[in-house]
Amino acid sequence: MAENYFREGEYEKATQLYESLEKNNPYNTRYLKRLITCYQETNNYEKASELLQKKLLKNPSQQYLRIEIGYNFDQQKKPALAKEEYDFAIKAIEASPNLGGIMGRMFQQNNLLDYALKAYSKALSFNKDASFEYQIAQIYGEKGAYQKMFDSCMELLDKDENYIGGIQRYISRYISNNANDTINISLKKSILKKSISNPKNIWNELLSWLFTKQKQYGRAFIQEKGLFNRGLENVETIFRLGKIAFNNQDYETARNCYLFLLDNTIFIEEKLTAELYLLKISVKNADKNNLVLFEEKLKEYGVNGNTLDIQLEFADYLTFENNTPQKAISVLEKALSFSSSKFKKARIKLKLGEVLVFVGKFNEALIYFSQVQTKLKNHPLSQEARFKVAQTSYFKGDFKWAKSQLKILKNATTQLTANDAVDLFLLILDNESKDSIPSGLEDFSKAELLAYQNKNASAISLYDKLLKQYQGQSIEDEALFNQAKLLVAEQQYEMAVTNLLKIISIDPEGILTDNSYYLLGEIYKNNIKDFEKASEYYQKIIFEKPSSIYLVDARQKYREIRGDNIE
């Protein structure tokens, strides 16, 4: 009841209860602190002073009470008397170093940060084994003294490496993914300073973590390789770095990670994972010998349950890159014949369904997707299968059934599936026919199917037809944007730019405006090589769309163009 009154600001009612609680529990510092605050909030400074003086007189060893006495003077606008008490409290640490931690916390609670620093520092000077560096770091963080904050974190880590997880979580509040941010530079200085004065593997681990945060994956790999060569033969961190680099399209670093792993592991599972990612990288780089490369790897390791991931990737390559879906179907049907695990069978059937959609065999595809749904209820693979059912129904033009499946998936446990489901659900909801009036959704879904089947020219042509027929309707901006992406793929950059500028002119505050700004920046930066124009569109996201999901990337690319990232 007392706490409830206190939080509601009813200090007079809280006072009566806390007086009783404090009297019956004279050693409970929380009750004392609450009662003192109640007195101060109701201007009963004399009562607060009397209680504190009485406590101190009874227990002279409790010199930390001087902080509360001083704070009581501060509340009365008597800074000279307050300073006298604070200084006395700090001096008392010399006689009783164990009071340093208590006093530091009390100073912090009263937002007396400079005195808190003095208390913790004095306690450390008497007891080098004490661990107040984290509290000191927090205070420096609040004061904006980031270099000192990081130095304190490194001191704590130097004493006990088990703090690494907590320190990383704390540091993450302050650093960004920009290597040239002054705060990031301060952290790097602190780590390097420590690595020179007291070399340890932990500093390389921390540098690798920082470089990964900054998306400098090549630099992170150098640190990880150094750790491995010094006897910390833990390939997991290099596997993880390779995957992060791959997902962020740094294929060169990802390739180096997996080649290093191939040379340094004896376990077949790890070798196969490395080989899989090397094949994925080769496909991303559009290497001409990919077909031969897949066949060579399957010959080397065998077509069996161990190489299933490579077989699935091979089928994906044959379908969507090599345009030989029938060969992909043969690969997958063979994989089904020797797979016994229901989870492996489910993954094969999902891929088979995708290939069958590619060749236009929708009903056969739906059978495979439905089998996965039935066999693995409530599993993420089942949710993925349900989305494939919805997507295939959408391609067929069965929007009602697609929408009913997507509605279920909006709460899927897999966030990516849930997001995809919401996007497709809203697309159908916003653009489906009303009162039998055509809306263009049917042509739009057909165009998306053509794009899925790598028939870009046909998809672009269908979007042209749709844009003429449904000009001014809600589907127009979606069609313009989808067509723009295909035009980029077909290297028709000026036409893509025209589409994107039209989206912005239709509705400058529309949901596709920031997407359009970002894609314009990418086209001018990567394809047209007009860096001034690219910079202009990245800036628009930074200054006009601060809540955009593209903000971080736009800011980084804008700085790259400006020359901030020159190292």
N, C-alpha and C positions, 0 to 999 in steps of 0.2 A: 504493500500500500504506500509506504514511504517513497519507494522508487517511482511508483506511478505518479504520485503527486509532484515529485521532483521533475520528472520528464514533462509533465503538463504545465510546469511553471507555477504551481500552487505552493510556493515556498513556505508560507506560514503553516499550512497544514502538514507539510513534510517535516518542518522543524520540530513540531511536537512529537512526532513519531521517532525521528532520528535522535532526539534527546533521550528518549526512553531506551532506544536500541544501543546508543553509545554508552549509556550509564551501565547497562547490563552486560555490555561487551567492550570493556575499556581498552582492549588490545586490538580491536578490529579497526584498522586504519581506513578502510573504505567508509565505515559509518562516520568516523571522525571527519574525513574529507567532505563528505556530503553535508554534515551538520555545519561545518565551517562555511561552506558555500551558501547554505541556506541563510545563515546569519548575514553574510555579505550581501546577498541578493535582497535582504529585507533591511539593509543599512544598520544592522546590529554589530558594528565593528568592535565595539567594546566587549560584547559577550564573546565574540570570536577570539579576541586577544586574551581575555581572562582564561578561557578554556585552554588555549594553547600554552600560556605561561604556567598554568597549574599543572598541565601534563609534563612540561619540561622540568619544572621544579621537582616533581615526583620521580621522574626518570631522567636524570641529567645526561645519560648515555644516548638518549634519543635526540641528538643534535640536529637531525634532519627536520625537526619541528620548526627550527628557525627559518626554514624556507617558507613555511606557511605563515609564520609571524611576519616575515618580510613582505610576502605577497599581500597580507592583510593591510600593511602600511601602503603598499602600491595602490590598493583599491581606494585608499583614503587620500590619494595624491600626495603622499609623503615619501618621495623617492630617496631622499638622503637616509632616512631611517630604514627603509627597505634595503638599500645597498649595504648598510651596516650589518644587517642580519644575514644577507646572502654571503657576504665576505666571511663572516664568522662561521657559517656553515661550511664553506669551502676549506677554511683553515682547519676545521675539525677533522677533515679526512686524513690529515697527517697523523693524528693520534689514533684514528680508527679507520684504516683504509677500506675495511669491509662496508663502511657506510657510503662509499663512492657510488656504487650502483644504485642504491635507494635514492640518494640525493639527485643523481643524474635523471632518474625517472621522474622525480617530483618536480625538478626544474622544467623538464620537458612537458609535463602535464599542465604546467602554468605558462607554457609558451615562452619560457626564459631560456632561449636556445644557447646563448653565449655562456651563461652560467652552467648549463647542462654539459656543454663541451668541457668547461673547466673541471667539473666534477668527475666526468669520465676519464679525462686525461690525467688528472691527479691520481685517481685510483689506479690507472695503468702504470704510472710512474713508480708506484709502491709495489705493484704486483704484476709482473710481466706476463704471468700465465693467465691473467684475467682476460675475458673476451668481450670487451665493450666496443670493439671496432665497428660492429654492425650498427649499434646505436649512434655512434659518432658519424658513420656514413649517412644514416637517415637524417641527422641534423644538418649535415652539410648539404644534403639533397634539398631539404626544405629551404635552406638559405641560398640555394642556387650556386653553391661552390662545388661544381661537379668534379674538378680535378682532385680536390681533397676528398670528396666522397668516394671516388674510385680508388684513390690511394688507401683509404681506410678498408675498403672491401678487399684489396689485395693483401693488406696486412693480416686480416682475419683468415684469408685463404692460405696464406703462408704458414699460419699457425696450425690450421686444421683443414685439410682438403675436403673433408666431408661436407663442408658448407657450400660446395660448388653449385649444387642445384638451387639452393636458396638465394645465393648471390646472383646467379643467372636470371632468376625470376625477378629479383629486385632491380637489377641493371636494365632489364627489358623495358621497364617503365620509362626510361630516359632516352635510350638510344633509338635510332631510326635505321632504315635500310640504306641510308645515304652515307657512304664512306667519308664524304667531305663535310659532314655535319660536325660542328665544333665539339659537341658532346661526344660523338663517336671518336673523334681524334684524341680527346682527353682520356678516354678509356684505353685506347691503343697505347698511348704514352705510358699510362700506369702499368699496363701489362709488360711492355717492353722494358721499362725501368726495373721491374721486379725480376724479369728473366735474365737481366744482365747481372744484377746484384746477388741473386740467389737462384741459379738455373734449376728448373724442375720441369717435369713433363706437364704439370698442371697448367703452366703458362701457354704451352703449345695447344693444349686442349681448349683453353679459353680463347686463344687467337683464332683457332679453327672455328669455334662457335661464333665469334664476332664476324669473321669473314663470310661465314654462311649467312648470317643475318643481313649482311651488306650485299649479298648476292655475288660475292667475289669467290666463286667456287674453286677457281684455279688456285688461288692463294690458300684456301682452306685445305685443298688436296696436298699442297706442299707440307703443311703442318701435320696432317694425318700420316703422310708417307714417312715423315721424320720420326713420328711416334712409333710407327710400325717397325722401322729399321733400328730403333733403340730398344727393341725387345717387347714393346706392348703390341703383341701380334693379335690384335682384336680386329678382325675384318669387318665386324658389324658396322662400325662407324664409317668405314670407307664405302660399304654397300649403301648405307643410308645417304651419304654425301652424293654418291653416284646417282641415286634415285632423285634426290632433290635437284641436282644439276640438270638431269634429264627433263624433269617436269617443268623446269624453268628455261628450257630450250638452250642450255649451255651444253651442247652435244660434245664439244671437244673435251671439256673437263669430265663429263660422264664417261666418255670413251676411255680416257686415261685411267679413271678409277677402275673400270671393269677389266681393262687390259692388265693393270697392276694386280688385281684380284686373281685373274687367271694364272698369273705367274707365281702367286704366293699362297695358293690354297690347294690342299690335296683332296678336299671333299667334293664328290661328284655333284651334290645338290648345289653347292656354291658355284662350281664351274658352269653348271647349266643355267643358273640365274644370270651369271656374267655374260654367257653366250647369248642368252635371250635379249638382254639389253643392248648388246653390241649389234645384234640383228635389227632391233628396233631403231637404233641410231642410224644404221646403214640405210634403212627404209626412209627415215626422215631426211637424210641427205640425198635421197634419190640416186643412190649408186647404181650403175648399170648392171653390175654382176650380182644383184640381189637374189635372183632366181637360182643361180648356181650356188650362191653362198648358203641359202637355206638347204638346198639338196645336199651339199657337202656336210653341213653340220648334222643333219639327220642321218646321213650315212655314217658319220664318225661316232655319234652317240646312240644310234639305233632308233627305230620307230617303235616306241614302247611307252608305258605309263610314265616313265621318268621324264620323257621329252614332250609331254602333252602341251606345256606352255608354248614351246617352240612350234609344235604342229598347229596350234590355234593361231599363232602369229603368222605362220606361213599361209594358212587359209585366208586370213585377213588381207595379207599382201596380195595373194593370187586374185582375190575378188576386187578389192578397191584400188589397187595400184597397177596390177598386171592385166586386169580385165579378163581373167580366165576363171570365172566362177565355177564352171563344171569340174575343173581340176580341184578346186577348193572343196567342192561337195564330196569328191572321191576321198580326199585326205581326211575329212571329218567323219565320213561313214566308216572308214577303216579304223579311225580312233575310237568310234563308238563300239566297234566289235571287240576290242580288247580292254575296254575300261569297265571295271567292276564297281567302283565307288559311285554312289548316286550323285555326289557333288561334282565329280569329274564329268559324269554323263550330262549333268545339268549345264555345265559350262560349254560342252560340245554342242548340245542342242540349241543353246542360245546363239552360238556362232552359226550353226547350220540355218537357224531361222533368219538371221541377218542376211546370209548369202541368198537364201530363197526369196527374201523380199527384194534383194538386188536384181534377181532375174524375173521378178514379177509373179512368183508363185506364192501368193498371199495366203491361201488356205492351208497349204502345206506348212508354211512358216508358222501360222497360228496354232497348228496342231503341236508343233515342237514347243512353242512358248507355253501353251496350256499344260503340256505334260510336266514342264518344270514347275509351274504354279501348283499343280496337284501334288507332286512328289515332295516338294519342299515348302510347305505352308509356313508363312511368317518368317522365312529366311530371307536375307538380302537378295539372294539369287532369284527367289520367288517374286520379290518386289520388282526386280529388274525385268523379269519375264512379263509381269503385268504391264509395265511401262511399254515393253515391246509390242504387246497385244494392242495397247491403246494407240501407239504410234502407227502400227500396221493398219489398224481400223481407220485411223485418220488419213493415211495414204489412200485407202480404198474409198474414202468419202463417207464412211459410216461415222459421222461426227457424234451422234447420240451415244452410241456404244463407247466410243473413245472417251467421251466426257465422263461417262459413268465410271470407267476404270480409273481415270485420272483423279476423280474426286476422292476415291479411296486412297490413292497414293499420295495425296497432299500431306498426309501425316506419316509418311514412310520413315523408318528408322535411319535409312541411308540418306544423308542430306542432299547428295548430288541427285539421287532419284527423285526426292521430294521437290527440289528446285526445278528439275526438268519437267516434272508433272505439273507444277503450278504454272510454268511458262506456257506449256502447250494448252492447258485448261483455259487460261485467260485468253490465249489467241483464238481458240474456238468460241469461247463465250462472247468475246468482243466483236467477232466477225461473222457469226453464223447468221443464216437468213432469218429475217423477221417478217411474218405475215406473207410467206411465200415469195418475198422479193429477193432476187439473187443478190448476193453480197460479194461474190468473188472468191469465197473461201474454198470452193471446190477446185477452181483453177489454181489457187495458191497452193493447196495441198499436192496437186499434181506436179506443180513446178518444184516443190520441195522434194518429191519423190524422184524426179528427173535429176536433181542435184545430188541426191543420195546415190543414184545409179551412175554418177560421173558423166551424165549427159548434159554438160554445162550449156552448150550452144542451144539445145532444145529448151532448157529451163529458162535461159535468158529471153528467148523468143516468146515463150508462154507468159513470162512476166511483162513483156512489152504489150502483148494483147490485153492482159489483165489491167495494166495501168491506163490503157486507152479507154477500156470499157467501164472501169470503176473509179475514174478520176474524181477526187473529192470525197470519196468514201473512207471509212476508218481503216480499211486494209491497205490503203495507198502507201503509207509510210513504211509498213512492214515489207511490202513488195519492193519498194525502192531500195530498202536496206539490204534485203536478201539478194537482190539483183546486183547491187554494188559489190558485195563480197564475191559473187561469181565473176563479175567483170574484172576484179583484181586478179583472180585466179587465171583468167584468160588474158591478162596483161593489157586490158583496155582501161588504162588508169584514168584518162581524161573523162571518159564516160562515167566511170565510178564516182569521180569527184562531182560531176554534174548531178548525179542521183543524190549524193549526200548533202550537197548544198540545197537541193530542193526540199529534202526532209526538214532541214533547219528553217527554211523560209515558210514552210507550211505551218509549223508550230515550234517557235524558238524555245518553248518550255516543255515540249513533248518528251515522252519517256525515251525516245531514241536519239535525242539531241546530243547527249554526251557520248553515246556510242558513235554517232556520226563525227563529232569533233575528233574523237580518238582515232577512228579509222582514217580520217583525212590526214591527221598528223603522221600516221604510219605510212600512208601512201606517199606523201611528200618526202618523208625521211628515207624510207627504204627503197622506193621505186622511182619516183620522179627526181629525187636527190635535190629538192629545193628546200634547204634546211631553214631558211627564213620563214617560209610558209608553214613548214612543220611546226616550228617554234610558236608561230601565231596560234595554231589550233591547240597545241598542248597548253598554252597560256590560258586559252578560253576555259578549259576544264579547271585549271588551277584557280582562276579568279571568279568564274561564273558558275561552276558546278562543284563546289567544295565537298558535297556529299556523294560524289560519283565514285563508283567502284574502280574507275580508272585513274583516280587522283594521284595515288602513289606512283604508278608507272609513268603518268604524264609528267609529274614533277621531276622524276629521275631523268627521263628522256629530254626534257627541256634543259636541264642542267648539263647533260652530255653535249647537247648542241651548242650551249653557251660556252662550253669548255671547262666547266667546273670539275669534271671527272678526269682531267688529265693528271696522271700520276707521275 
